[in-house]
Amino acid sequence: MIQRIQSIFLLLSGLGFAGQFVTDLATSTSPIPNLMADNVYEVQDSPILLGITILGIVVSIAAIFLFRNRPLQQKLSIFSLILGIFLPLVAFLLIYNERTVKPDWAAIHDQAGLYLMAIPVICGFLAYRYIGKDDKLVKSMDRLR
């Protein structure tokens, strides 16, 4: 249901993905041509990161309203967790790929958005765990009837 703890974790996961739009992932002291032309690396700089982030928001929020279908809600929370893991990996690979364009690797400084990516992973895992507990509780109550 909406008032269950897993709904709160799924909402926090969605907010963690949405928080990527207001925070920077990294900054650079000198411009890097493709990703950091403005010295700031954001989710909007790459269509791949933008797609993963929007998909993560949609999946996390949609899973909240599937409280009557717990197996599907559990699958969507796993998918949200996987998206939360892929987001920093893809961001790192894109920055690493830019290293070949500008070898001054020390000029890139990480920002709060890079650490904000941990929230969807943690909340996605906790939502999955609590959906499983809720499913087990409902099944045990069905046996008693």
Secondary structure, 3 states (H helix, E strand, C coil): CCCCHHHHHHHHHHHHHHHHHCCCCEEECCCECCCECCCEECHHHCHHHHHHHHHHHHHHHHHHCCCCCHHHHHHHHHHHHHHHHHHHHHHHHHHHHHCCCCCCHHHEEECHHHHHCHHHHHHHHHHHHHHHHHHHHHHHHHHHC
